[in-house]
Amino acid sequence: MSEQSLFLKFTSELFVDGTVNVPFLLLKSYKKIGMNETELVLLLHLWSWHQSGNQEYPTPQELSSVMTVESSQIQTLLAGMVEKKIISIEHLYDPAQKKWIDRFSFAGLFDKLMENWALMKAQQLENEARKGEQLSPEVAQELFRAFEEEFGRLLSPFESNQILEWCHEDRYSPELVIEALRKASLRGIKNLKYIDSILKDWQRNNIRTVKQVEEYEKHFQTRQQLKKKETKTYQIKSDEIKRKIEKYKDVYMS
């Protein structure tokens, strides 16, 4: 038999026994769901028996014959995987054989893989959201330029880093940072500490946009005007009471 013929015969018979389909998610997640490599190989053997349809409940001795693990250790591994709810044992009635049979179920494994998949997707979405929130170099330069124009000088490395932290870590929008700079400049106070206090005050009041800043200040001015009005009214009444007291005091003292 030629070498080519031997190779063709080998490759044809290689797949006669079939293949085991292993989800890539399992290879990426087995550690996270509490499995080690020995348990993974044992699971793949259980899976191969299940896919072949010949034996869905292999014994520890049968599993040991295809692994470098003693049957007693395989029994311990199976018990551990059941305890970790990776596999379970189902008791089913087989109408063809007219008897109750046992088989391994992988429902727990699929539940764990789905949970881990959901966590991975949530992390991926969060990372994408954070990436979308990162300042572009152009926006960062515009921020630095705005501060330098207001301060009338170049920013120090510490100041530049503080501005970036406001946007990256504290999640303030560039527009809100510029608005805080404008408020500080109008009050004649041009330093980052004061601007930071403005931003924190807005954060405490759940203010995240320039429009919300405008509404917040309108409400604040209205409250201040009402407070002044109440104070003025109180002062007028207090003066009237004093005049009456003085009037009656003159009567009684005369």
SVG drawing of the C-alpha trace seen along z (x, -y; Angstrom):
<svg xmlns="http://www.w3.org/2000/svg" viewBox="-50 -112 54 116">
<polyline fill="none" stroke="black" stroke-width="0.4" points="0.0,0.0 1.4,-3.3 2.0,-6.1 -0.8,-8.2 -3.3,-5.4 -2.3,-4.7 -2.9,-8.4 -6.3,-8.4 -7.3,-5.2 -6.2,-6.7 -8.0,-10.0 -11.2,-8.3 -11.2,-6.0 -10.2,-8.8 -13.7,-10.2 -15.5,-6.9 -15.9,-7.0 -17.2,-10.6 -16.0,-13.8 -16.8,-15.6 -18.2,-19.1 -16.8,-21.3 -18.2,-24.9 -15.3,-27.4 -17.1,-29.1 -16.5,-26.1 -12.7,-26.2 -12.7,-29.9 -14.9,-29.6 -14.2,-26.2 -11.8,-27.8 -14.3,-30.6 -17.1,-28.1 -14.9,-26.1 -13.4,-23.3 -9.9,-22.2 -8.2,-20.5 -8.8,-16.9 -12.5,-17.6 -12.7,-19.2 -11.2,-16.1 -13.6,-13.9 -16.5,-16.1 -15.4,-15.7 -15.5,-12.0 -19.0,-12.1 -20.0,-14.4 -18.5,-12.0 -20.5,-9.1 -23.6,-11.2 -23.2,-12.3 -22.5,-8.8 -25.8,-7.7 -24.3,-4.3 -23.8,-5.0 -25.2,-8.0 -24.2,-6.7 -20.6,-5.3 -19.2,-3.8 -16.0,-5.0 -14.3,-1.9 -15.3,-2.6 -14.1,-6.2 -10.9,-5.1 -10.1,-2.9 -9.7,-6.0 -8.1,-8.2 -4.9,-8.2 -7.0,-8.4 -8.0,-5.5 -11.7,-4.7 -11.8,-5.6 -10.6,-9.1 -13.0,-9.4 -15.8,-8.6 -14.6,-11.4 -14.4,-13.8 -17.9,-12.9 -19.2,-13.5 -17.4,-16.9 -18.9,-18.0 -22.4,-17.0 -21.8,-19.0 -20.7,-22.0 -23.9,-21.6 -21.9,-21.1 -23.5,-17.8 -26.4,-15.9 -27.9,-12.4 -31.3,-11.9 -33.5,-8.9 -35.7,-8.3 -38.0,-5.6 -37.0,-4.1 -40.1,-2.8 -38.0,-0.8 -36.2,1.1 -39.2,0.9 -37.1,0.0 -35.7,-2.9 -32.3,-4.1 -29.8,-6.7 -28.0,-9.3 -25.8,-12.3 -27.4,-15.7 -25.4,-18.8 -28.2,-21.3 -26.2,-22.7 -23.2,-23.2 -25.2,-25.1 -26.7,-27.3 -23.3,-28.2 -22.0,-28.8 -24.9,-31.1 -24.4,-33.0 -20.7,-33.4 -21.6,-34.4 -24.0,-37.1 -21.2,-38.5 -18.8,-38.5 -21.3,-40.4 -22.0,-42.9 -18.3,-43.5 -17.9,-43.9 -20.7,-46.5 -19.3,-48.3 -15.8,-48.5 -17.3,-49.7 -19.3,-52.4 -16.2,-53.5 -14.2,-53.5 -16.9,-55.7 -16.7,-58.1 -12.9,-58.5 -11.9,-62.0 -10.5,-62.3 -7.1,-64.1 -9.0,-67.0 -11.5,-67.4 -8.8,-67.2 -6.8,-69.9 -9.9,-72.2 -10.3,-71.8 -6.7,-72.6 -6.9,-75.6 -10.0,-77.0 -8.4,-76.8 -5.2,-78.4 -7.1,-81.3 -9.0,-81.9 -5.9,-81.5 -3.7,-83.5 -0.9,-80.9 0.1,-77.4 -1.3,-74.6 1.0,-72.5 1.1,-68.7 -0.8,-68.4 -3.6,-70.7 -3.8,-68.9 -4.1,-65.6 -6.8,-66.9 -8.9,-68.1 -8.6,-64.6 -9.6,-62.9 -12.8,-65.0 -13.8,-63.6 -12.5,-60.0 -12.9,-59.1 -15.6,-61.5 -17.5,-61.2 -18.1,-64.9 -18.8,-65.9 -16.4,-68.3 -19.3,-70.8 -19.9,-70.7 -16.3,-71.2 -16.2,-74.3 -19.3,-75.6 -17.7,-75.2 -14.7,-77.1 -17.0,-79.9 -18.8,-80.2 -15.5,-80.4 -14.1,-83.0 -17.3,-85.2 -16.7,-85.1 -13.0,-86.0 -11.7,-82.8 -9.4,-81.0 -8.1,-77.8 -8.9,-74.1 -9.8,-73.6 -12.7,-76.1 -13.8,-74.6 -13.7,-71.1 -16.0,-72.3 -18.5,-73.6 -18.5,-70.3 -18.9,-68.3 -21.8,-70.6 -23.5,-69.9 -22.8,-66.2 -24.4,-66.1 -27.5,-67.7 -27.5,-65.2 -26.6,-67.8 -25.0,-66.4 -25.7,-68.8 -25.4,-72.6 -29.2,-72.8 -29.6,-71.3 -27.1,-73.9 -29.3,-76.7 -32.4,-75.3 -30.7,-74.7 -29.5,-78.3 -32.9,-79.7 -34.4,-77.7 -31.6,-78.9 -32.2,-82.6 -35.9,-82.2 -35.3,-80.8 -32.9,-83.6 -35.5,-86.2 -38.2,-84.6 -35.8,-84.4 -35.0,-88.1 -38.6,-89.0 -39.4,-87.0 -36.5,-88.6 -37.7,-92.1 -41.3,-91.3 -40.1,-90.1 -38.0,-93.3 -41.0,-95.5 -43.2,-93.7 -40.4,-93.8 -40.0,-97.6 -43.8,-98.1 -43.8,-96.1 -40.9,-98.2 -42.7,-101.5 -45.8,-100.3 -43.8,-99.3 -42.1,-102.7 -45.5,-104.4 -47.1,-102.6 -43.8,-103.0 -44.1,-106.8 -47.8,-106.7 -47.0,-104.6 -43.8,-106.6 -45.5,-110.0"/>
</svg>
